[in-house]
Amino acid sequence: MMQDLRQPDIINEDAKASESQIARIYRMEEILDKSSKAVRDLQEALNRYIALEEEIRELELYYAGRQWQKDFADDEAGKLPRDLKRGVLSEDAVYDFLTLRDEVISKYKELL
């Protein structure tokens, strides 16, 4: 049988962690936990956005083109069903979305 050659745990009062050291480590652990979650959330959101890029480009082209104008005019003329979801035909919804998207991308680039 092998003998345990380790020294017993001797607590040296001078070697004990100070309360400020413990508080600092605790605080840094909190920051690490919150930051790690935020970065994982950002990564997931970025992956969802990347998966939608083609469709977002399609929406942007639609909004800037004649088809949106025709659909908007037909809606104004009452030619579309009343129960049709038509947020895309509001004058602000797509514009606000694209503006927000550009702001988010700009902030992201500032971080780099």
DSSP file (Angstrom, degrees, kcal/mol; ACC not computed):
  #  RESIDUE AA STRUCTURE BP1 BP2  ACC     N-H-->O    O-->H-N    N-H-->O    O-->H-N    TCO  KAPPA ALPHA  PHI   PSI    X-CA   Y-CA   Z-CA
    1    1 A M              0   0    0      0, 0.0     2,-0.2     0, 0.0     0, 0.0   0.000 360.0 360.0 360.0 135.7    0.0    0.0    0.0
    2    2 A M        -     0   0    0      1,-0.1     2,-0.4     3,-0.0     0, 0.0  -0.544 360.0-127.5 -82.1 143.5    1.3    3.4   -1.0
    3    3 A Q        -     0   0    0     -2,-0.2     2,-0.7     1,-0.0    -1,-0.1  -0.719  21.9-117.2 -89.1 138.5    1.8    6.0    1.7
    4    4 A D        -     0   0    0     -2,-0.4    -1,-0.0     1,-0.2     0, 0.0  -0.661  30.4-175.9 -76.1 112.5    0.2    9.5    1.2
    5    5 A L        +     0   0    0     -2,-0.7    -1,-0.2     2,-0.1     2,-0.0   0.424  41.6 117.7 -92.9   1.0    3.2   11.8    1.1
    6    6 A R        -     0   0    0      1,-0.1     3,-0.1     3,-0.0    -2,-0.0  -0.350  69.5-114.1 -68.0 148.7    1.1   15.0    0.8
    7    7 A Q        -     0   0    0      1,-0.1    -1,-0.1    -2,-0.0    -2,-0.1  -0.568  36.2-103.5 -78.0 145.3    1.4   17.5    3.6
    8    8 A P        -     0   0    0      0, 0.0     2,-0.7     0, 0.0    -1,-0.1  -0.363  45.9 -91.4 -65.3 151.4   -1.7   18.1    5.6
    9    9 A D        -     0   0    0     -3,-0.1     2,-0.6     2,-0.0    -3,-0.0  -0.528  48.6-172.1 -67.9 110.1   -3.6   21.3    4.8
   10   10 A I        -     0   0    0     -2,-0.7     2,-0.7    -3,-0.1    -3,-0.0  -0.929  14.5-143.3-107.0 124.1   -2.1   23.8    7.2
   11   11 A I        -     0   0    0     -2,-0.6     2,-0.7     3,-0.0     3,-0.1  -0.788   9.5-159.6 -92.9 117.3   -3.9   27.1    7.2
   12   12 A N    >>  -     0   0    0     -2,-0.7     3,-1.4     1,-0.1     4,-0.7  -0.864  12.1-146.5 -95.0 119.2   -1.6   30.0    7.6
   13   13 A E  G >4 S+     0   0    0     -2,-0.7     3,-0.8     1,-0.3    -1,-0.1   0.839 100.1  54.2 -55.9 -34.6   -3.5   33.0    8.9
   14   14 A D  G 34 S+     0   0    0      1,-0.2    -1,-0.3    -3,-0.1    -3,-0.0   0.755 106.5  53.0 -70.4 -24.0   -1.2   35.3    6.9
   15   15 A A  G <4 S+     0   0    0     -3,-1.4    -1,-0.2     2,-0.1    -2,-0.2   0.494  82.5 116.4 -91.2  -4.5   -1.9   33.4    3.7
   16   16 A K  S << S-     0   0    0     -3,-0.8     2,-0.1    -4,-0.7    -3,-0.0  -0.322  75.0-103.6 -64.7 147.1   -5.7   33.6    4.0
   17   17 A A        -     0   0    0      1,-0.1    -1,-0.1     2,-0.1     2,-0.1  -0.452  36.1-120.9 -69.5 141.3   -7.5   35.5    1.3
   18   18 A S     >  -     0   0    0     -2,-0.1     4,-2.4     1,-0.1     5,-0.2  -0.406  20.3-113.4 -78.1 160.5   -8.6   39.0    2.2
   19   19 A E  H  > S+     0   0    0      1,-0.2     4,-2.7     2,-0.2     5,-0.2   0.880 119.0  53.1 -61.3 -36.7  -12.3   39.9    2.0
   20   20 A S  H  > S+     0   0    0      2,-0.2     4,-2.3     1,-0.2    -1,-0.2   0.871 108.2  50.3 -67.8 -34.9  -11.5   42.4   -0.8
   21   21 A Q  H  > S+     0   0    0      2,-0.2     4,-2.5     1,-0.2    -2,-0.2   0.928 112.6  46.2 -66.6 -44.7   -9.8   39.6   -2.8
   22   22 A I  H  X S+     0   0    0     -4,-2.4     4,-2.6     1,-0.2    -2,-0.2   0.917 113.2  49.7 -63.4 -43.2  -12.7   37.3   -2.3
   23   23 A A  H  X S+     0   0    0     -4,-2.7     4,-2.6     2,-0.2    -1,-0.2   0.893 110.9  50.6 -62.8 -39.7  -15.1   40.1   -3.2
   24   24 A R  H  X S+     0   0    0     -4,-2.3     4,-2.6     2,-0.2    -2,-0.2   0.933 112.1  45.6 -63.7 -46.4  -13.0   40.9   -6.3
   25   25 A I  H  X S+     0   0    0     -4,-2.5     4,-2.2     2,-0.2    -2,-0.2   0.910 113.0  51.0 -64.6 -41.7  -13.0   37.2   -7.5
   26   26 A Y  H  X S+     0   0    0     -4,-2.6     4,-2.1    -5,-0.2    -2,-0.2   0.935 111.7  47.8 -58.9 -47.0  -16.8   37.0   -6.8
   27   27 A R  H  X S+     0   0    0     -4,-2.6     4,-2.4     1,-0.2    -2,-0.2   0.908 110.9  50.2 -61.5 -43.9  -17.4   40.2   -8.9
   28   28 A M  H  X S+     0   0    0     -4,-2.6     4,-2.6     1,-0.2    -1,-0.2   0.859 108.4  53.3 -65.9 -34.8  -15.2   38.9  -11.7
   29   29 A E  H  X S+     0   0    0     -4,-2.2     4,-2.7     2,-0.2    -1,-0.2   0.914 108.6  49.9 -63.7 -42.6  -17.1   35.6  -11.7
   30   30 A E  H  X S+     0   0    0     -4,-2.1     4,-2.6     2,-0.2     5,-0.3   0.934 111.9  47.8 -59.9 -46.1  -20.4   37.6  -12.0
   31   31 A I  H  X S+     0   0    0     -4,-2.4     4,-2.8     1,-0.2     5,-0.3   0.917 112.2  49.6 -61.8 -44.1  -19.0   39.6  -14.9
   32   32 A L  H  X S+     0   0    0     -4,-2.6     4,-2.6     2,-0.2     5,-0.2   0.925 112.2  47.7 -60.9 -45.6  -17.7   36.4  -16.6
   33   33 A D  H  X S+     0   0    0     -4,-2.7     4,-2.0     2,-0.2    -2,-0.2   0.947 116.5  41.9 -62.1 -49.7  -21.1   34.7  -16.2
   34   34 A K  H  X S+     0   0    0     -4,-2.6     4,-2.4     1,-0.2    -2,-0.2   0.911 117.3  47.7 -64.8 -42.7  -23.1   37.6  -17.5
   35   35 A S  H  X S+     0   0    0     -4,-2.8     4,-2.5    -5,-0.3     5,-0.2   0.898 109.9  52.0 -67.5 -40.1  -20.7   38.4  -20.3
   36   36 A S  H  X S+     0   0    0     -4,-2.6     4,-2.4    -5,-0.3    -1,-0.2   0.921 111.5  47.3 -62.1 -43.5  -20.5   34.8  -21.5
   37   37 A K  H  X S+     0   0    0     -4,-2.0     4,-2.7    -5,-0.2    -2,-0.2   0.926 111.6  50.8 -63.6 -43.9  -24.3   34.6  -21.6
   38   38 A A  H  X S+     0   0    0     -4,-2.4     4,-2.5     1,-0.2    -2,-0.2   0.900 111.5  47.5 -61.5 -41.2  -24.5   37.9  -23.6
   39   39 A V  H  X S+     0   0    0     -4,-2.5     4,-2.6     2,-0.2    -1,-0.2   0.898 112.1  49.3 -69.1 -39.8  -21.9   36.7  -26.1
   40   40 A R  H  X S+     0   0    0     -4,-2.4     4,-2.4     2,-0.2    -2,-0.2   0.922 112.5  48.3 -63.5 -42.4  -23.7   33.3  -26.6
   41   41 A D  H  X S+     0   0    0     -4,-2.7     4,-2.6     2,-0.2    -2,-0.2   0.913 112.0  49.6 -62.0 -43.0  -27.0   35.2  -27.1
   42   42 A L  H  X S+     0   0    0     -4,-2.5     4,-2.9     1,-0.2    -2,-0.2   0.906 109.8  51.1 -63.0 -42.2  -25.3   37.5  -29.5
   43   43 A Q  H  X S+     0   0    0     -4,-2.6     4,-2.3     2,-0.2    -2,-0.2   0.917 111.3  47.4 -61.5 -43.7  -23.8   34.6  -31.4
   44   44 A E  H  X S+     0   0    0     -4,-2.4     4,-2.2     2,-0.2    -2,-0.2   0.921 113.7  47.7 -63.7 -44.0  -27.3   32.9  -31.6
   45   45 A A  H  X S+     0   0    0     -4,-2.6     4,-2.5     1,-0.2    -2,-0.2   0.909 111.7  50.5 -63.8 -41.8  -28.9   36.1  -32.8
   46   46 A L  H  X S+     0   0    0     -4,-2.9     4,-2.8     1,-0.2    -1,-0.2   0.904 109.5  50.6 -63.6 -41.1  -26.1   36.7  -35.4
   47   47 A N  H  X S+     0   0    0     -4,-2.3     4,-2.0     2,-0.2    -1,-0.2   0.898 110.9  49.1 -63.7 -39.9  -26.6   33.1  -36.7
   48   48 A R  H  X S+     0   0    0     -4,-2.2     4,-0.9     2,-0.2    -2,-0.2   0.911 112.6  48.3 -65.0 -41.2  -30.3   33.7  -37.0
   49   49 A Y  H >X S+     0   0    0     -4,-2.5     3,-1.0     1,-0.2     4,-0.6   0.934 109.6  51.4 -63.9 -46.4  -29.7   37.0  -38.8
   50   50 A I  H >< S+     0   0    0     -4,-2.8     3,-1.0     1,-0.3     4,-0.4   0.890 106.5  55.2 -58.3 -39.8  -27.2   35.4  -41.2
   51   51 A A  H 3< S+     0   0    0     -4,-2.0    -1,-0.3     1,-0.2     4,-0.2   0.751 112.2  44.3 -64.8 -23.1  -29.7   32.7  -42.0
   52   52 A L  H <X S+     0   0    0     -3,-1.0     4,-2.8    -4,-0.9     5,-0.3   0.423  80.9 104.4-100.1  -0.4  -32.2   35.4  -43.0
   53   53 A E  H <X S+     0   0    0     -3,-1.0     4,-2.5    -4,-0.6     5,-0.2   0.873  80.8  48.7 -53.4 -44.8  -29.9   37.6  -45.0
   54   54 A E  H  > S+     0   0    0     -4,-0.4     4,-2.1     1,-0.2    -1,-0.2   0.920 114.0  46.4 -62.9 -42.3  -31.2   36.5  -48.4
   55   55 A E  H  > S+     0   0    0     -3,-0.2     4,-2.5     2,-0.2    -2,-0.2   0.881 111.1  52.1 -68.4 -37.1  -34.8   37.0  -47.3
   56   56 A I  H  X S+     0   0    0     -4,-2.8     4,-2.6     2,-0.2    -2,-0.2   0.909 109.3  50.0 -64.4 -41.1  -34.0   40.4  -45.8
   57   57 A R  H  X S+     0   0    0     -4,-2.5     4,-2.5    -5,-0.3    -2,-0.2   0.901 109.4  52.1 -62.5 -40.5  -32.4   41.5  -49.1
   58   58 A E  H  X S+     0   0    0     -4,-2.1     4,-2.3     2,-0.2    -2,-0.2   0.916 110.4  48.1 -60.5 -44.4  -35.5   40.3  -50.9
   59   59 A L  H  X S+     0   0    0     -4,-2.5     4,-2.7     2,-0.2    -2,-0.2   0.909 110.8  51.4 -61.8 -43.1  -37.6   42.4  -48.5
   60   60 A E  H  X S+     0   0    0     -4,-2.6     4,-1.8     1,-0.2    -2,-0.2   0.905 111.4  46.7 -62.3 -43.0  -35.3   45.4  -49.1
   61   61 A L  H  X S+     0   0    0     -4,-2.5     4,-0.6     2,-0.2    -1,-0.2   0.891 112.6  50.6 -66.4 -39.9  -35.6   45.1  -52.9
   62   62 A Y  H >< S+     0   0    0     -4,-2.3     3,-1.0     1,-0.2     6,-1.0   0.939 110.8  48.4 -60.9 -48.0  -39.4   44.7  -52.6
   63   63 A Y  H 3< S+     0   0    0     -4,-2.7    -1,-0.2     1,-0.3    -2,-0.2   0.843 114.5  45.5 -64.0 -34.5  -39.7   47.8  -50.5
   64   64 A A  H 3< S+     0   0    0     -4,-1.8    -1,-0.3    -5,-0.2    -2,-0.2   0.523 107.5  77.7 -85.5  -5.4  -37.5   49.9  -52.8
   65   65 A G  S <X S-     0   0    0     -3,-1.0     4,-1.2    -4,-0.6     3,-0.2  -0.342  91.3-100.9-106.3-178.6  -39.3   48.7  -56.0
   66   66 A R  H  > S+     0   0    0      1,-0.2     4,-2.6     2,-0.2     5,-0.2   0.784 111.4  66.8 -70.2 -29.8  -42.4   49.2  -58.0
   67   67 A Q  H  > S+     0   0    0      1,-0.2     4,-2.8     2,-0.2    -1,-0.2   0.914 100.9  48.7 -63.0 -41.5  -44.1   46.1  -56.6
   68   68 A W  H  > S+     0   0    0     -6,-1.0     4,-3.0    -3,-0.2    -1,-0.2   0.926 110.8  51.5 -61.9 -43.1  -44.4   47.5  -53.1
   69   69 A Q  H  X S+     0   0    0     -4,-1.2     4,-2.5    -7,-0.2    -2,-0.2   0.904 111.8  46.5 -60.6 -41.8  -45.8   50.8  -54.6
   70   70 A K  H  X S+     0   0    0     -4,-2.6     4,-2.9     2,-0.2     5,-0.2   0.935 113.5  48.0 -65.7 -46.1  -48.4   48.8  -56.5
   71   71 A D  H  X S+     0   0    0     -4,-2.8     4,-2.1     1,-0.2    -2,-0.2   0.901 112.5  49.8 -61.9 -40.4  -49.3   46.7  -53.5
   72   72 A F  H  X S+     0   0    0     -4,-3.0     4,-2.5     2,-0.2    -1,-0.2   0.932 112.2  47.0 -62.1 -47.3  -49.5   49.8  -51.3
   73   73 A A  H  X S+     0   0    0     -4,-2.5     4,-1.9     1,-0.2    -2,-0.2   0.909 111.6  50.9 -63.6 -42.0  -51.8   51.6  -53.9
   74   74 A D  H  <>S+     0   0    0     -4,-2.9     5,-2.8     2,-0.2     6,-0.5   0.872 110.4  50.0 -63.8 -36.2  -54.0   48.5  -54.2
   75   75 A D  H ><5S+     0   0    0     -4,-2.1     3,-1.5    -5,-0.2    -2,-0.2   0.929 110.0  49.7 -66.3 -44.2  -54.3   48.3  -50.4
   76   76 A E  H 3<5S+     0   0    0     -4,-2.5    -2,-0.2     1,-0.3    -1,-0.2   0.831 109.3  53.2 -61.5 -32.4  -55.3   52.0  -50.3
   77   77 A A  T 3<5S-     0   0    0     -4,-1.9    -1,-0.3    -5,-0.2    -2,-0.2   0.450 117.4-114.3 -84.0  -0.6  -57.9   51.4  -53.0
   78   78 A G  T < 5S+     0   0    0     -3,-1.5    -3,-0.2    -4,-0.2    -2,-0.1   0.704  78.2 128.5  78.5  19.4  -59.4   48.6  -50.9
   79   79 A K      < +     0   0    0     -5,-2.8    -4,-0.2    -6,-0.2    -5,-0.1   0.619  53.4  76.8 -83.7 -12.3  -58.4   45.8  -53.4
   80   80 A L  S    S-     0   0    0     -6,-0.5     4,-0.0    -5,-0.2    -9,-0.0  -0.708  96.7 -90.1-100.1 150.9  -56.8   43.6  -50.8
   81   81 A P    >   -     0   0    0      0, 0.0     3,-1.4     0, 0.0    -1,-0.1  -0.275  30.9-130.8 -58.1 140.5  -58.7   41.4  -48.3
   82   82 A R  T 3  S+     0   0    0      1,-0.3    -2,-0.0    -4,-0.1    -3,-0.0   0.806 105.7  53.0 -63.7 -30.8  -59.4   43.2  -45.1
   83   83 A D  T 3  S+     0   0    0      2,-0.1     2,-0.4     3,-0.0    -1,-0.3   0.365  80.8 118.5 -89.7   7.0  -58.0   40.3  -42.9
   84   84 A L  S <  S-     0   0    0     -3,-1.4     2,-0.3     1,-0.1    -4,-0.0  -0.585  72.4-120.2 -74.0 126.9  -54.7   40.3  -44.8
   85   85 A K        +     0   0    0     -2,-0.4     3,-0.1     1,-0.1    -1,-0.1  -0.545  40.6 171.7 -65.2 127.6  -51.8   41.0  -42.5
   86   86 A R    >   +     0   0    0     -2,-0.3     3,-1.9     1,-0.1     4,-0.5   0.014  30.1 126.8-136.9  30.1  -50.2   44.1  -44.1
   87   87 A G  G >  S+     0   0    0      1,-0.3     3,-1.3     2,-0.2     6,-0.3   0.841  75.9  62.7 -55.9 -33.1  -47.5   45.5  -41.8
   88   88 A V  G 3  S+     0   0    0      1,-0.3    -1,-0.3     5,-0.1     6,-0.2   0.706  99.4  55.5 -66.6 -19.2  -45.2   45.3  -44.7
   89   89 A L  G <  S+     0   0    0     -3,-1.9    -1,-0.3   -18,-0.1    -2,-0.2   0.513  81.4 106.0 -93.2  -5.2  -47.4   47.8  -46.5
   90   90 A S  S <> S-     0   0    0     -3,-1.3     4,-0.5    -4,-0.5   -18,-0.0  -0.413  79.3-124.3 -67.9 153.8  -47.2   50.4  -43.8
   91   91 A E  T  4 S+     0   0    0      1,-0.2     4,-0.2     2,-0.1    -1,-0.1   0.695 103.6  34.2 -74.7 -15.7  -45.1   53.3  -44.7
   92   92 A D  T  > S+     0   0    0      3,-0.1     4,-3.6    -5,-0.1     5,-0.3   0.735  95.2  77.7-110.7 -26.8  -42.9   52.9  -41.7
   93   93 A A  H  > S+     0   0    0     -6,-0.3     4,-2.2     1,-0.2     5,-0.1   0.921 103.9  34.7 -58.2 -52.5  -42.5   49.3  -40.7
   94   94 A V  H  X S+     0   0    0     -4,-0.5     4,-2.9    -7,-0.3     5,-0.2   0.920 119.6  51.3 -69.5 -42.8  -40.0   48.2  -43.3
   95   95 A Y  H  > S+     0   0    0      1,-0.2     4,-2.5     2,-0.2    -2,-0.2   0.937 111.7  47.3 -59.0 -47.2  -38.2   51.5  -43.3
   96   96 A D  H  X S+     0   0    0     -4,-3.6     4,-2.6     1,-0.2    -1,-0.2   0.905 112.3  50.5 -61.7 -41.9  -37.9   51.4  -39.4
   97   97 A F  H  X S+     0   0    0     -4,-2.2     4,-2.7    -5,-0.3    -2,-0.2   0.946 112.1  46.1 -60.1 -49.5  -36.7   47.8  -39.6
   98   98 A L  H  X S+     0   0    0     -4,-2.9     4,-2.2     1,-0.2    -2,-0.2   0.867 112.9  50.6 -64.4 -36.6  -34.0   48.6  -42.2
   99   99 A T  H  X S+     0   0    0     -4,-2.5     4,-2.2    -5,-0.2    -1,-0.2   0.929 111.8  47.0 -65.6 -45.4  -32.9   51.7  -40.2
  100  100 A L  H  X S+     0   0    0     -4,-2.6     4,-2.6     1,-0.2    -2,-0.2   0.915 110.7  52.8 -61.9 -43.3  -32.6   49.6  -37.0
  101  101 A R  H  X S+     0   0    0     -4,-2.7     4,-2.4     1,-0.2    -1,-0.2   0.925 109.6  48.5 -57.7 -45.6  -30.7   46.9  -38.9
  102  102 A D  H  X S+     0   0    0     -4,-2.2     4,-2.2     1,-0.2    -1,-0.2   0.877 110.8  51.1 -64.0 -38.0  -28.2   49.5  -40.2
  103  103 A E  H  X S+     0   0    0     -4,-2.2     4,-2.5     2,-0.2    -2,-0.2   0.913 110.7  48.4 -64.6 -43.0  -27.8   51.0  -36.7
  104  104 A V  H  X S+     0   0    0     -4,-2.6     4,-2.3     2,-0.2    -2,-0.2   0.921 112.1  48.3 -64.5 -44.0  -27.1   47.6  -35.2
  105  105 A I  H  X S+     0   0    0     -4,-2.4     4,-2.4    -5,-0.2    -1,-0.2   0.901 110.9  51.8 -62.7 -40.4  -24.6   46.7  -38.0
  106  106 A S  H  X S+     0   0    0     -4,-2.2     4,-2.0     2,-0.2    -2,-0.2   0.920 110.1  48.1 -62.3 -45.3  -22.9   50.1  -37.4
  107  107 A K  H  X S+     0   0    0     -4,-2.5     4,-1.3     1,-0.2    -1,-0.2   0.896 110.7  52.0 -62.8 -39.6  -22.6   49.5  -33.7
  108  108 A Y  H  X S+     0   0    0     -4,-2.3     4,-0.8     1,-0.2     3,-0.5   0.920 108.6  49.9 -62.6 -43.7  -21.2   46.1  -34.3
  109  109 A K  H >< S+     0   0    0     -4,-2.4     3,-0.6     1,-0.2    -1,-0.2   0.858 104.9  58.4 -64.6 -34.5  -18.5   47.5  -36.7
  110  110 A E  H 3< S+     0   0    0     -4,-2.0    -1,-0.2     1,-0.2    -2,-0.2   0.830 102.0  55.9 -62.7 -31.2  -17.6   50.1  -34.1
  111  111 A L  H 3<        0   0    0     -4,-1.3    -1,-0.2    -3,-0.5    -2,-0.2   0.761 360.0 360.0 -71.8 -24.3  -16.8   47.2  -31.7
  112  112 A L    <<        0   0    0     -4,-0.8    -1,-0.2    -3,-0.6    -2,-0.2   0.485 360.0 360.0 -77.3 360.0  -14.3   45.7  -34.1
